[in-house]
Amino acid sequence: MFKGISNMASLLANFQGIRAKMQDVTESLKQKKAIGKAGGDFVTVEANGLGQILRVTLDPGLIADQDQELIEDLLPAAINAALTKAKELHAEALSEMSGMGDMPGLKDIINKIAGEQSP
């Protein structure tokens, strides 16, 4: 009976340690930047490592041309590129936290999590 209690205490201590590490990872990811571009540099989207969009920049020439259809095409492409990079940052941070950074095949798993296809 007491052995079960000590196992629960150990489990709780491990959980609290993991929770603290996850909070550190989250704070770190908030500071990392993922940039997505479309149409060359016509549209640039900046996201953080959590996938939150921070900034969208449009080339002034694109706005001057008033090409709404082109802007509507380029925005999702740039946003998706930034979010894919944010997912990569997130997956890499989790693999570093787990200590499995050099595990064979991990890069393929990270790419799948990030929504990319293996070459």
Biopython code that builds the backbone (N, CA, C, O; Angstrom):
import numpy as np
from Bio.PDB.StructureBuilder import StructureBuilder

atoms = [
    (1, "MET", "N", (0.815, -1.196, 0.000)),
    (1, "MET", "CA", (0.000, 0.000, 0.000)),
    (1, "MET", "C", (0.858, 1.259, 0.000)),
    (1, "MET", "O", (0.589, 2.191, -0.758)),
    (2, "PHE", "N", (1.902, 1.296, 0.852)),
    (2, "PHE", "CA", (2.760, 2.480, 0.914)),
    (2, "PHE", "C", (3.631, 2.606, -0.331)),
    (2, "PHE", "O", (4.034, 3.703, -0.718)),
    (3, "LYS", "N", (3.911, 1.468, -0.947)),
    (3, "LYS", "CA", (4.685, 1.507, -2.186)),
    (3, "LYS", "C", (3.903, 2.248, -3.268)),
    (3, "LYS", "O", (4.490, 3.019, -4.027)),
    (4, "GLY", "N", (2.615, 2.033, -3.349)),
    (4, "GLY", "CA", (1.771, 2.728, -4.314)),
    (4, "GLY", "C", (1.757, 4.230, -4.071)),
    (4, "GLY", "O", (1.743, 5.016, -5.018)),
    (5, "ILE", "N", (1.762, 4.626, -2.815)),
    (5, "ILE", "CA", (1.778, 6.056, -2.468)),
    (5, "ILE", "C", (3.102, 6.681, -2.888)),
    (5, "ILE", "O", (3.118, 7.790, -3.422)),
    (6, "SER", "N", (4.199, 5.993, -2.657)),
    (6, "SER", "CA", (5.499, 6.548, -3.060)),
    (6, "SER", "C", (5.605, 6.634, -4.577)),
    (6, "SER", "O", (6.205, 7.570, -5.106)),
    (7, "ASN", "N", (5.018, 5.648, -5.289)),
    (7, "ASN", "CA", (5.007, 5.711, -6.754)),
    (7, "ASN", "C", (4.196, 6.908, -7.235)),
    (7, "ASN", "O", (4.586, 7.580, -8.190)),
    (8, "MET", "N", (3.070, 7.177, -6.578)),
    (8, "MET", "CA", (2.241, 8.339, -6.941)),
    (8, "MET", "C", (3.008, 9.631, -6.696)),
    (8, "MET", "O", (2.943, 10.555, -7.506)),
    (9, "ALA", "N", (3.735, 9.701, -5.582)),
    (9, "ALA", "CA", (4.516, 10.898, -5.276)),
    (9, "ALA", "C", (5.605, 11.105, -6.322)),
    (9, "ALA", "O", (5.865, 12.228, -6.752)),
    (10, "SER", "N", (6.231, 10.013, -6.721)),
    (10, "SER", "CA", (7.267, 10.088, -7.751)),
    (10, "SER", "C", (6.664, 10.527, -9.086)),
    (10, "SER", "O", (7.240, 11.356, -9.790)),
    (11, "LEU", "N", (5.514, 9.971, -9.424)),
    (11, "LEU", "CA", (4.833, 10.339, -10.656)),
    (11, "LEU", "C", (4.452, 11.814, -10.650)),
    (11, "LEU", "O", (4.611, 12.507, -11.655)),
    (12, "LEU", "N", (3.948, 12.289, -9.515)),
    (12, "LEU", "CA", (3.570, 13.698, -9.389)),
    (12, "LEU", "C", (4.788, 14.604, -9.528)),
    (12, "LEU", "O", (4.715, 15.646, -10.179)),
    (13, "ALA", "N", (5.902, 14.216, -8.922)),
    (13, "ALA", "CA", (7.130, 15.009, -9.033)),
    (13, "ALA", "C", (7.601, 15.055, -10.484)),
    (13, "ALA", "O", (8.017, 16.108, -10.968)),
    (14, "ASN", "N", (7.539, 13.915, -11.180)),
    (14, "ASN", "CA", (7.931, 13.876, -12.592)),
    (14, "ASN", "C", (7.010, 14.752, -13.428)),
    (14, "ASN", "O", (7.468, 15.479, -14.310)),
    (15, "PHE", "N", (5.724, 14.683, -13.155)),
    (15, "PHE", "CA", (4.751, 15.490, -13.894)),
    (15, "PHE", "C", (5.040, 16.972, -13.702)),
    (15, "PHE", "O", (4.996, 17.739, -14.664)),
    (16, "GLN", "N", (5.331, 17.383, -12.486)),
    (16, "GLN", "CA", (5.618, 18.795, -12.226)),
    (16, "GLN", "C", (6.890, 19.232, -12.942)),
    (16, "GLN", "O", (6.978, 20.364, -13.418)),
    (17, "GLY", "N", (7.870, 18.347, -13.021)),
    (17, "GLY", "CA", (9.095, 18.665, -13.759)),
    (17, "GLY", "C", (8.833, 18.810, -15.247)),
    (17, "GLY", "O", (9.350, 19.722, -15.891)),
    (18, "ILE", "N", (8.027, 17.905, -15.789)),
    (18, "ILE", "CA", (7.678, 17.974, -17.211)),
    (18, "ILE", "C", (6.870, 19.234, -17.486)),
    (18, "ILE", "O", (7.085, 19.908, -18.493)),
    (19, "ARG", "N", (5.952, 19.546, -16.600)),
    (19, "ARG", "CA", (5.129, 20.753, -16.763)),
    (19, "ARG", "C", (6.011, 22.008, -16.779)),
    (19, "ARG", "O", (5.794, 22.906, -17.593)),
    (20, "ALA", "N", (6.991, 22.073, -15.895)),
    (20, "ALA", "CA", (7.901, 23.223, -15.864)),
    (20, "ALA", "C", (8.708, 23.305, -17.153)),
    (20, "ALA", "O", (8.920, 24.394, -17.687)),
    (21, "LYS", "N", (9.161, 22.156, -17.655)),
    (21, "LYS", "CA", (9.904, 22.148, -18.921)),
    (21, "LYS", "C", (9.031, 22.616, -20.070)),
    (21, "LYS", "O", (9.487, 23.361, -20.937)),
    (22, "MET", "N", (7.769, 22.179, -20.082)),
    (22, "MET", "CA", (6.849, 22.595, -21.143)),
    (22, "MET", "C", (6.603, 24.100, -21.095)),
    (22, "MET", "O", (6.502, 24.744, -22.139)),
    (23, "GLN", "N", (6.506, 24.659, -19.905)),
    (23, "GLN", "CA", (6.340, 26.106, -19.783)),
    (23, "GLN", "C", (7.564, 26.832, -20.311)),
    (23, "GLN", "O", (7.440, 27.873, -20.956)),
    (24, "ASP", "N", (8.749, 26.289, -20.043)),
    (24, "ASP", "CA", (9.980, 26.888, -20.573)),
    (24, "ASP", "C", (10.002, 26.817, -22.101)),
    (24, "ASP", "O", (10.385, 27.776, -22.771)),
    (25, "VAL", "N", (9.587, 25.668, -22.642)),
    (25, "VAL", "CA", (9.543, 25.508, -24.097)),
    (25, "VAL", "C", (8.558, 26.496, -24.701)),
    (25, "VAL", "O", (8.851, 27.120, -25.722)),
    (26, "THR", "N", (7.401, 26.643, -24.083)),
    (26, "THR", "CA", (6.389, 27.579, -24.574)),
    (26, "THR", "C", (6.918, 29.003, -24.588)),
    (26, "THR", "O", (6.730, 29.727, -25.566)),
    (27, "GLU", "N", (7.571, 29.406, -23.521)),
    (27, "GLU", "CA", (8.139, 30.758, -23.464)),
    (27, "GLU", "C", (9.217, 30.945, -24.524)),
    (27, "GLU", "O", (9.309, 32.002, -25.148)),
    (28, "SER", "N", (10.031, 29.914, -24.723)),
    (28, "SER", "CA", (11.072, 29.980, -25.744)),
    (28, "SER", "C", (10.463, 30.099, -27.135)),
    (28, "SER", "O", (10.937, 30.885, -27.955)),
    (29, "LEU", "N", (9.417, 29.324, -27.406)),
    (29, "LEU", "CA", (8.772, 29.359, -28.722)),
    (29, "LEU", "C", (8.099, 30.698, -28.996)),
    (29, "LEU", "O", (8.009, 31.123, -30.149)),
    (30, "LYS", "N", (7.628, 31.361, -27.955)),
    (30, "LYS", "CA", (7.027, 32.689, -28.140)),
    (30, "LYS", "C", (8.057, 33.674, -28.691)),
    (30, "LYS", "O", (7.704, 34.618, -29.398)),
    (31, "GLN", "N", (9.328, 33.449, -28.365)),
    (31, "GLN", "CA", (10.387, 34.364, -28.773)),
    (31, "GLN", "C", (10.975, 34.045, -30.144)),
    (31, "GLN", "O", (11.617, 34.896, -30.760)),
    (32, "LYS", "N", (10.759, 32.821, -30.622)),
    (32, "LYS", "CA", (11.327, 32.423, -31.919)),
    (32, "LYS", "C", (10.453, 32.944, -33.049)),
    (32, "LYS", "O", (9.241, 33.098, -32.895)),
    (33, "LYS", "N", (11.077, 33.209, -34.172)),
    (33, "LYS", "CA", (10.371, 33.761, -35.331)),
    (33, "LYS", "C", (10.401, 32.774, -36.485)),
    (33, "LYS", "O", (11.419, 32.137, -36.755)),
    (34, "ALA", "N", (9.272, 32.662, -37.157)),
    (34, "ALA", "CA", (9.136, 31.846, -38.365)),
    (34, "ALA", "C", (8.618, 32.772, -39.455)),
    (34, "ALA", "O", (7.551, 33.370, -39.314)),
    (35, "ILE", "N", (9.372, 32.890, -40.538)),
    (35, "ILE", "CA", (9.025, 33.803, -41.626)),
    (35, "ILE", "C", (8.559, 33.001, -42.836)),
    (35, "ILE", "O", (9.210, 32.045, -43.255)),
    (36, "GLY", "N", (7.424, 33.408, -43.384)),
    (36, "GLY", "CA", (6.917, 32.815, -44.614)),
    (36, "GLY", "C", (6.792, 33.900, -45.670)),
    (36, "GLY", "O", (6.338, 35.009, -45.387)),
    (37, "LYS", "N", (7.201, 33.568, -46.895)),
    (37, "LYS", "CA", (7.136, 34.541, -47.989)),
    (37, "LYS", "C", (6.413, 33.935, -49.169)),
    (37, "LYS", "O", (6.400, 32.719, -49.362)),
    (38, "ALA", "N", (5.807, 34.814, -49.960)),
    (38, "ALA", "CA", (5.142, 34.369, -51.184)),
    (38, "ALA", "C", (5.330, 35.442, -52.243)),
    (38, "ALA", "O", (5.436, 36.630, -51.935)),
    (39, "GLY", "N", (5.371, 35.003, -53.502)),
    (39, "GLY", "CA", (5.549, 35.952, -54.594)),
    (39, "GLY", "C", (6.886, 36.648, -54.511)),
    (39, "GLY", "O", (6.972, 37.856, -54.728)),
    (40, "GLY", "N", (7.942, 35.897, -54.196)),
    (40, "GLY", "CA", (9.238, 36.525, -53.946)),
    (40, "GLY", "C", (9.158, 37.166, -52.577)),
    (40, "GLY", "O", (9.012, 36.480, -51.565)),
    (41, "ASP", "N", (9.253, 38.480, -52.551)),
    (41, "ASP", "CA", (9.119, 39.193, -51.284)),
    (41, "ASP", "C", (7.882, 40.082, -51.262)),
    (41, "ASP", "O", (7.802, 41.013, -50.461)),
    (42, "PHE", "N", (6.916, 39.803, -52.134)),
    (42, "PHE", "CA", (5.714, 40.637, -52.175)),
    (42, "PHE", "C", (4.916, 40.547, -50.880)),
    (42, "PHE", "O", (4.385, 41.550, -50.405)),
    (43, "VAL", "N", (4.832, 39.356, -50.314)),
    (43, "VAL", "CA", (4.095, 39.164, -49.070)),
    (43, "VAL", "C", (4.997, 38.415, -48.092)),
    (43, "VAL", "O", (5.539, 37.359, -48.417)),
    (44, "THR", "N", (5.150, 38.971, -46.897)),
    (44, "THR", "CA", (5.933, 38.344, -45.839)),
    (44, "THR", "C", (5.059, 38.230, -44.604)),
    (44, "THR", "O", (4.407, 39.192, -44.198)),
    (45, "VAL", "N", (5.050, 37.036, -44.006)),
    (45, "VAL", "CA", (4.288, 36.798, -42.787)),
    (45, "VAL", "C", (5.253, 36.315, -41.715)),
    (45, "VAL", "O", (6.062, 35.416, -41.944)),
    (46, "GLU", "N", (5.154, 36.924, -40.547)),
    (46, "GLU", "CA", (5.987, 36.539, -39.424)),
    (46, "GLU", "C", (5.100, 35.914, -38.354)),
    (46, "GLU", "O", (4.087, 36.487, -37.951)),
    (47, "ALA", "N", (5.496, 34.740, -37.907)),
    (47, "ALA", "CA", (4.789, 34.047, -36.836)),
    (47, "ALA", "C", (5.805, 33.711, -35.750)),
    (47, "ALA", "O", (7.013, 33.737, -35.986)),
    (48, "ASN", "N", (5.305, 33.397, -34.561)),
    (48, "ASN", "CA", (6.223, 32.905, -33.540)),
    (48, "ASN", "C", (6.207, 31.381, -33.561)),
    (48, "ASN", "O", (5.478, 30.776, -34.347)),
    (49, "GLY", "N", (6.998, 30.770, -32.710)),
    (49, "GLY", "CA", (7.106, 29.318, -32.693)),
    (49, "GLY", "C", (5.843, 28.608, -32.237)),
    (49, "GLY", "O", (5.738, 27.388, -32.360)),
    (50, "LEU", "N", (4.884, 29.360, -31.712)),
    (50, "LEU", "CA", (3.606, 28.783, -31.308)),
    (50, "LEU", "C", (2.582, 28.834, -32.427)),
    (50, "LEU", "O", (1.468, 28.331, -32.277)),
    (51, "GLY", "N", (2.955, 29.443, -33.553)),
    (51, "GLY", "CA", (2.042, 29.531, -34.687)),
    (51, "GLY", "C", (1.121, 30.728, -34.634)),
    (51, "GLY", "O", (0.119, 30.774, -35.348)),
    (52, "GLN", "N", (1.448, 31.698, -33.799)),
    (52, "GLN", "CA", (0.659, 32.924, -33.739)),
    (52, "GLN", "C", (1.219, 33.912, -34.756)),
    (52, "GLN", "O", (2.418, 34.192, -34.760)),
    (53, "ILE", "N", (0.350, 34.439, -35.617)),
    (53, "ILE", "CA", (0.777, 35.402, -36.620)),
    (53, "ILE", "C", (1.063, 36.731, -35.919)),
    (53, "ILE", "O", (0.221, 37.260, -35.194)),
    (54, "LEU", "N", (2.260, 37.256, -36.149)),
    (54, "LEU", "CA", (2.681, 38.491, -35.492)),
    (54, "LEU", "C", (2.620, 39.700, -36.416)),
    (54, "LEU", "O", (2.322, 40.812, -35.980)),
    (55, "ARG", "N", (2.908, 39.471, -37.709)),
    (55, "ARG", "CA", (2.990, 40.599, -38.630)),
    (55, "ARG", "C", (2.803, 40.111, -40.056)),
    (55, "ARG", "O", (3.250, 39.025, -40.426)),
    (56, "VAL", "N", (2.135, 40.937, -40.846)),
    (56, "VAL", "CA", (1.997, 40.703, -42.279)),
    (56, "VAL", "C", (2.511, 41.958, -42.975)),
    (56, "VAL", "O", (2.081, 43.070, -42.669)),
    (57, "THR", "N", (3.441, 41.768, -43.917)),
    (57, "THR", "CA", (4.002, 42.893, -44.653)),
    (57, "THR", "C", (3.726, 42.701, -46.140)),
    (57, "THR", "O", (4.016, 41.649, -46.709)),
    (58, "LEU", "N", (3.161, 43.733, -46.755)),
    (58, "LEU", "CA", (2.880, 43.705, -48.192)),
    (58, "LEU", "C", (3.803, 44.691, -48.890)),
    (58, "LEU", "O", (4.000, 45.807, -48.410)),
    (59, "ASP", "N", (4.364, 44.289, -50.010)),
    (59, "ASP", "CA", (5.205, 45.178, -50.804)),
    (59, "ASP", "C", (4.361, 46.369, -51.258)),
    (59, "ASP", "O", (3.248, 46.177, -51.746)),
    (60, "PRO", "N", (4.870, 47.595, -51.106)),
    (60, "PRO", "CA", (4.090, 48.769, -51.516)),
    (60, "PRO", "C", (3.668, 48.728, -52.984)),
    (60, "PRO", "O", (2.597, 49.230, -53.325)),
    (61, "GLY", "N", (4.480, 48.146, -53.852)),
    (61, "GLY", "CA", (4.126, 48.036, -55.266)),
    (61, "GLY", "C", (2.900, 47.157, -55.473)),
    (61, "GLY", "O", (2.098, 47.402, -56.374)),
    (62, "LEU", "N", (2.760, 46.144, -54.643)),
    (62, "LEU", "CA", (1.607, 45.260, -54.727)),
    (62, "LEU", "C", (0.329, 46.010, -54.379)),
    (62, "LEU", "O", (-0.714, 45.811, -55.001)),
    (63, "ILE", "N", (0.426, 46.859, -53.393)),
    (63, "ILE", "CA", (-0.734, 47.660, -52.983)),
    (63, "ILE", "C", (-1.034, 48.716, -54.040)),
    (63, "ILE", "O", (-2.196, 48.973, -54.358)),
    (64, "ALA", "N", (0.018, 49.326, -54.583)),
    (64, "ALA", "CA", (-0.166, 50.373, -55.598)),
    (64, "ALA", "C", (-0.857, 49.819, -56.844)),
    (64, "ALA", "O", (-1.647, 50.509, -57.489)),
    (65, "ASP", "N", (-0.547, 48.558, -57.172)),
    (65, "ASP", "CA", (-1.171, 47.924, -58.342)),
    (65, "ASP", "C", (-2.635, 47.567, -58.083)),
    (65, "ASP", "O", (-3.391, 47.296, -59.016)),
    (66, "GLN", "N", (-3.018, 47.571, -56.831)),
    (66, "GLN", "CA", (-4.383, 47.244, -56.422)),
    (66, "GLN", "C", (-4.852, 45.926, -57.023)),
    (66, "GLN", "O", (-5.982, 45.806, -57.497)),
    (67, "ASP", "N", (-3.959, 44.941, -56.994)),
    (67, "ASP", "CA", (-4.272, 43.622, -57.544)),
    (67, "ASP", "C", (-4.814, 42.742, -56.414)),
    (67, "ASP", "O", (-4.079, 41.950, -55.825)),
    (68, "GLN", "N", (-6.087, 42.891, -56.125)),
    (68, "GLN", "CA", (-6.714, 42.181, -55.020)),
    (68, "GLN", "C", (-6.602, 40.670, -55.189)),
    (68, "GLN", "O", (-6.333, 39.961, -54.219)),
    (69, "GLU", "N", (-6.800, 40.175, -56.382)),
    (69, "GLU", "CA", (-6.752, 38.733, -56.617)),
    (69, "GLU", "C", (-5.364, 38.174, -56.306)),
    (69, "GLU", "O", (-5.247, 37.109, -55.701)),
    (70, "LEU", "N", (-4.318, 38.885, -56.714)),
    (70, "LEU", "CA", (-2.955, 38.431, -56.431)),
    (70, "LEU", "C", (-2.690, 38.449, -54.927)),
    (70, "LEU", "O", (-2.110, 37.510, -54.381)),
    (71, "ILE", "N", (-3.114, 39.515, -54.266)),
    (71, "ILE", "CA", (-2.926, 39.602, -52.815)),
    (71, "ILE", "C", (-3.648, 38.443, -52.123)),
    (71, "ILE", "O", (-3.105, 37.814, -51.214)),
    (72, "GLU", "N", (-4.865, 38.172, -52.560)),
    (72, "GLU", "CA", (-5.642, 37.083, -51.962)),
    (72, "GLU", "C", (-4.998, 35.720, -52.215)),
    (72, "GLU", "O", (-5.181, 34.802, -51.415)),
    (73, "ASP", "N", (-4.264, 35.572, -53.288)),
    (73, "ASP", "CA", (-3.551, 34.323, -53.562)),
    (73, "ASP", "C", (-2.270, 34.214, -52.736)),
    (73, "ASP", "O", (-1.933, 33.143, -52.232)),
    (74, "LEU", "N", (-1.564, 35.332, -52.607)),
    (74, "LEU", "CA", (-0.267, 35.308, -51.935)),
    (74, "LEU", "C", (-0.368, 35.224, -50.405)),
    (74, "LEU", "O", (0.476, 34.599, -49.763)),
    (75, "LEU", "N", (-1.376, 35.839, -49.836)),
    (75, "LEU", "CA", (-1.503, 35.831, -48.370)),
    (75, "LEU", "C", (-1.591, 34.421, -47.785)),
    (75, "LEU", "O", (-0.815, 34.098, -46.886)),
    (76, "PRO", "N", (-2.497, 33.575, -48.256)),
    (76, "PRO", "CA", (-2.540, 32.223, -47.679)),
    (76, "PRO", "C", (-1.236, 31.448, -47.876)),
    (76, "PRO", "O", (-0.830, 30.687, -46.999)),
    (77, "ALA", "N", (-0.585, 31.638, -49.017)),
    (77, "ALA", "CA", (0.676, 30.928, -49.267)),
    (77, "ALA", "C", (1.737, 31.353, -48.257)),
    (77, "ALA", "O", (2.452, 30.510, -47.714)),
    (78, "ALA", "N", (1.841, 32.650, -48.006)),
    (78, "ALA", "CA", (2.834, 33.149, -47.047)),
    (78, "ALA", "C", (2.479, 32.718, -45.622)),
    (78, "ALA", "O", (3.360, 32.347, -44.847)),
    (79, "ILE", "N", (1.206, 32.768, -45.282)),
    (79, "ILE", "CA", (0.768, 32.349, -43.943)),
    (79, "ILE", "C", (1.067, 30.870, -43.733)),
    (79, "ILE", "O", (1.588, 30.483, -42.687)),
    (80, "ASN", "N", (0.742, 30.048, -44.714)),
    (80, "ASN", "CA", (1.003, 28.610, -44.593)),
    (80, "ASN", "C", (2.493, 28.312, -44.482)),
    (80, "ASN", "O", (2.887, 27.413, -43.739)),
    (81, "ALA", "N", (3.327, 29.053, -45.211)),
    (81, "ALA", "CA", (4.779, 28.861, -45.119)),
    (81, "ALA", "C", (5.277, 29.207, -43.718)),
    (81, "ALA", "O", (6.103, 28.490, -43.153)),
    (82, "ALA", "N", (4.776, 30.305, -43.161)),
    (82, "ALA", "CA", (5.185, 30.707, -41.808)),
    (82, "ALA", "C", (4.715, 29.684, -40.778)),
    (82, "ALA", "O", (5.465, 29.343, -39.864)),
    (83, "LEU", "N", (3.496, 29.196, -40.913)),
    (83, "LEU", "CA", (2.974, 28.221, -39.957)),
    (83, "LEU", "C", (3.703, 26.887, -40.043)),
    (83, "LEU", "O", (3.888, 26.216, -39.027)),
    (84, "THR", "N", (4.119, 26.495, -41.244)),
    (84, "THR", "CA", (4.907, 25.269, -41.396)),
    (84, "THR", "C", (6.233, 25.417, -40.668)),
    (84, "THR", "O", (6.667, 24.492, -39.981)),
    (85, "LYS", "N", (6.880, 26.562, -40.807)),
    (85, "LYS", "CA", (8.151, 26.796, -40.108)),
    (85, "LYS", "C", (7.939, 26.845, -38.602)),
    (85, "LYS", "O", (8.782, 26.367, -37.843)),
    (86, "ALA", "N", (6.814, 27.421, -38.160)),
    (86, "ALA", "CA", (6.505, 27.454, -36.727)),
    (86, "ALA", "C", (6.319, 26.036, -36.181)),
    (86, "ALA", "O", (6.768, 25.736, -35.075)),
    (87, "LYS", "N", (5.661, 25.167, -36.947)),
    (87, "LYS", "CA", (5.483, 23.783, -36.522)),
    (87, "LYS", "C", (6.830, 23.067, -36.420)),
    (87, "LYS", "O", (7.043, 22.257, -35.518)),
    (88, "GLU", "N", (7.736, 23.371, -37.349)),
    (88, "GLU", "CA", (9.076, 22.778, -37.303)),
    (88, "GLU", "C", (9.798, 23.217, -36.028)),
    (88, "GLU", "O", (10.425, 22.399, -35.355)),
    (89, "LEU", "N", (9.711, 24.514, -35.696)),
    (89, "LEU", "CA", (10.339, 25.014, -34.467)),
    (89, "LEU", "C", (9.758, 24.317, -33.244)),
    (89, "LEU", "O", (10.488, 23.957, -32.321)),
    (90, "HIS", "N", (8.458, 24.132, -33.242)),
    (90, "HIS", "CA", (7.777, 23.486, -32.122)),
    (90, "HIS", "C", (8.216, 22.032, -31.987)),
    (90, "HIS", "O", (8.530, 21.576, -30.888)),
    (91, "ALA", "N", (8.239, 21.317, -33.081)),
    (91, "ALA", "CA", (8.647, 19.905, -33.054)),
    (91, "ALA", "C", (10.104, 19.760, -32.631)),
    (91, "ALA", "O", (10.438, 18.855, -31.867)),
    (92, "GLU", "N", (10.969, 20.640, -33.117)),
    (92, "GLU", "CA", (12.380, 20.598, -32.729)),
    (92, "GLU", "C", (12.544, 20.885, -31.245)),
    (92, "GLU", "O", (13.344, 20.232, -30.575)),
    (93, "ALA", "N", (11.800, 21.850, -30.722)),
    (93, "ALA", "CA", (11.885, 22.176, -29.296)),
    (93, "ALA", "C", (11.438, 20.987, -28.443)),
    (93, "ALA", "O", (12.045, 20.696, -27.412)),
    (94, "LEU", "N", (10.383, 20.306, -28.871)),
    (94, "LEU", "CA", (9.912, 19.142, -28.119)),
    (94, "LEU", "C", (10.919, 17.994, -28.174)),
    (94, "LEU", "O", (11.104, 17.286, -27.184)),
    (95, "SER", "N", (11.566, 17.805, -29.320)),
    (95, "SER", "CA", (12.560, 16.728, -29.409)),
    (95, "SER", "C", (13.785, 17.044, -28.559)),
    (95, "SER", "O", (14.383, 16.145, -27.968)),
    (96, "GLU", "N", (14.158, 18.326, -28.497)),
    (96, "GLU", "CA", (15.276, 18.724, -27.630)),
    (96, "GLU", "C", (14.912, 18.512, -26.163)),
    (96, "GLU", "O", (15.733, 18.044, -25.374)),
    (97, "MET", "N", (13.672, 18.862, -25.806)),
    (97, "MET", "CA", (13.232, 18.710, -24.431)),
    (97, "MET", "C", (13.238, 17.237, -24.019)),
    (97, "MET", "O", (13.582, 16.901, -22.886)),
    (98, "SER", "N", (12.855, 16.365, -24.951)),
    (98, "SER", "CA", (12.779, 14.943, -24.630)),
    (98, "SER", "C", (14.153, 14.277, -24.634)),
    (98, "SER", "O", (14.307, 13.154, -24.154)),
    (99, "GLY", "N", (15.156, 14.978, -25.181)),
    (99, "GLY", "CA", (16.493, 14.396, -25.247)),
    (99, "GLY", "C", (16.671, 13.406, -26.375)),
    (99, "GLY", "O", (17.616, 12.617, -26.361)),
    (100, "MET", "N", (15.773, 13.431, -27.363)),
    (100, "MET", "CA", (15.842, 12.477, -28.472)),
    (100, "MET", "C", (16.283, 13.159, -29.760)),
    (100, "MET", "O", (15.940, 12.694, -30.847)),
    (101, "GLY", "N", (17.027, 14.240, -29.661)),
    (101, "GLY", "CA", (17.402, 15.020, -30.831)),
    (101, "GLY", "C", (18.168, 14.269, -31.900)),
    (101, "GLY", "O", (18.050, 14.599, -33.080)),
    (102, "ASP", "N", (18.964, 13.250, -31.517)),
    (102, "ASP", "CA", (19.780, 12.514, -32.488)),
    (102, "ASP", "C", (19.178, 11.167, -32.862)),
    (102, "ASP", "O", (19.844, 10.349, -33.496)),
    (103, "MET", "N", (17.944, 10.926, -32.483)),
    (103, "MET", "CA", (17.315, 9.635, -32.747)),
    (103, "MET", "C", (17.124, 9.436, -34.254)),
    (103, "MET", "O", (16.598, 10.323, -34.927)),
    (104, "PRO", "N", (17.546, 8.276, -34.798)),
    (104, "PRO", "CA", (17.369, 8.026, -36.231)),
    (104, "PRO", "C", (15.895, 8.103, -36.626)),
    (104, "PRO", "O", (15.029, 7.566, -35.935)),
    (105, "GLY", "N", (15.618, 8.776, -37.744)),
    (105, "GLY", "CA", (14.258, 8.903, -38.241)),
    (105, "GLY", "C", (13.466, 10.045, -37.629)),
    (105, "GLY", "O", (12.348, 10.324, -38.062)),
    (106, "LEU", "N", (14.035, 10.716, -36.619)),
    (106, "LEU", "CA", (13.308, 11.789, -35.942)),
    (106, "LEU", "C", (13.033, 12.960, -36.876)),
    (106, "LEU", "O", (11.977, 13.586, -36.794)),
    (107, "LYS", "N", (13.982, 13.260, -37.768)),
    (107, "LYS", "CA", (13.778, 14.361, -38.706)),
    (107, "LYS", "C", (12.559, 14.113, -39.594)),
    (107, "LYS", "O", (11.802, 15.040, -39.880)),
    (108, "ASP", "N", (12.366, 12.867, -40.031)),
    (108, "ASP", "CA", (11.189, 12.524, -40.839)),
    (108, "ASP", "C", (9.902, 12.720, -40.043)),
    (108, "ASP", "O", (8.908, 13.221, -40.568)),
    (109, "ILE", "N", (9.932, 12.323, -38.778)),
    (109, "ILE", "CA", (8.751, 12.488, -37.927)),
    (109, "ILE", "C", (8.451, 13.975, -37.740)),
    (109, "ILE", "O", (7.292, 14.386, -37.809)),
    (110, "ILE", "N", (9.489, 14.785, -37.504)),
    (110, "ILE", "CA", (9.299, 16.223, -37.338)),
    (110, "ILE", "C", (8.711, 16.822, -38.605)),
    (110, "ILE", "O", (7.808, 17.656, -38.537)),
    (111, "ASN", "N", (9.215, 16.402, -39.764)),
    (111, "ASN", "CA", (8.683, 16.915, -41.025)),
    (111, "ASN", "C", (7.219, 16.538, -41.204)),
    (111, "ASN", "O", (6.438, 17.340, -41.715)),
    (112, "LYS", "N", (6.835, 15.341, -40.797)),
    (112, "LYS", "CA", (5.433, 14.939, -40.895)),
    (112, "LYS", "C", (4.573, 15.758, -39.949)),
    (112, "LYS", "O", (3.466, 16.159, -40.309)),
    (113, "ILE", "N", (5.063, 16.008, -38.754)),
    (113, "ILE", "CA", (4.329, 16.854, -37.808)),
    (113, "ILE", "C", (4.162, 18.251, -38.391)),
    (113, "ILE", "O", (3.110, 18.874, -38.249)),
    (114, "ALA", "N", (5.205, 18.733, -39.045)),
    (114, "ALA", "CA", (5.190, 20.081, -39.615)),
    (114, "ALA", "C", (4.395, 20.152, -40.906)),
    (114, "ALA", "O", (4.185, 21.238, -41.447)),
    (115, "GLY", "N", (3.952, 19.009, -41.404)),
    (115, "GLY", "CA", (3.125, 19.009, -42.607)),
    (115, "GLY", "C", (3.905, 18.958, -43.900)),
    (115, "GLY", "O", (3.362, 19.270, -44.960)),
    (116, "GLU", "N", (5.159, 18.575, -43.838)),
    (116, "GLU", "CA", (5.972, 18.480, -45.045)),
    (116, "GLU", "C", (6.104, 17.032, -45.463)),
    (116, "GLU", "O", (5.897, 16.119, -44.663)),
    (117, "GLN", "N", (6.442, 16.834, -46.689)),
    (117, "GLN", "CA", (6.690, 15.497, -47.215)),
    (117, "GLN", "C", (8.181, 15.235, -47.212)),
    (117, "GLN", "O", (8.969, 16.152, -47.445)),
    (118, "SER", "N", (8.581, 14.010, -46.956)),
    (118, "SER", "CA", (9.991, 13.643, -47.030)),
    (118, "SER", "C", (10.450, 13.675, -48.472)),
    (118, "SER", "O", (9.671, 13.363, -49.373)),
    (119, "PRO", "N", (11.729, 14.056, -48.717)),
    (119, "PRO", "CA", (12.236, 14.097, -50.097)),
    (119, "PRO", "C", (12.370, 12.729, -50.688)),
    (119, "PRO", "O", (12.783, 12.591, -51.840)),
]
sb = StructureBuilder()
sb.init_structure("model")
sb.init_model(0)
sb.init_chain("A")
sb.init_seg("    ")
for serial, (resi, resn, name, xyz) in enumerate(atoms, 1):
    if name == "N":
        sb.init_residue(resn, " ", resi, " ")
    sb.init_atom(name, np.array(xyz, "f"), 0.0, 1.0, " ", f" {name:<3s}", serial, name[0])
structure = sb.get_structure()
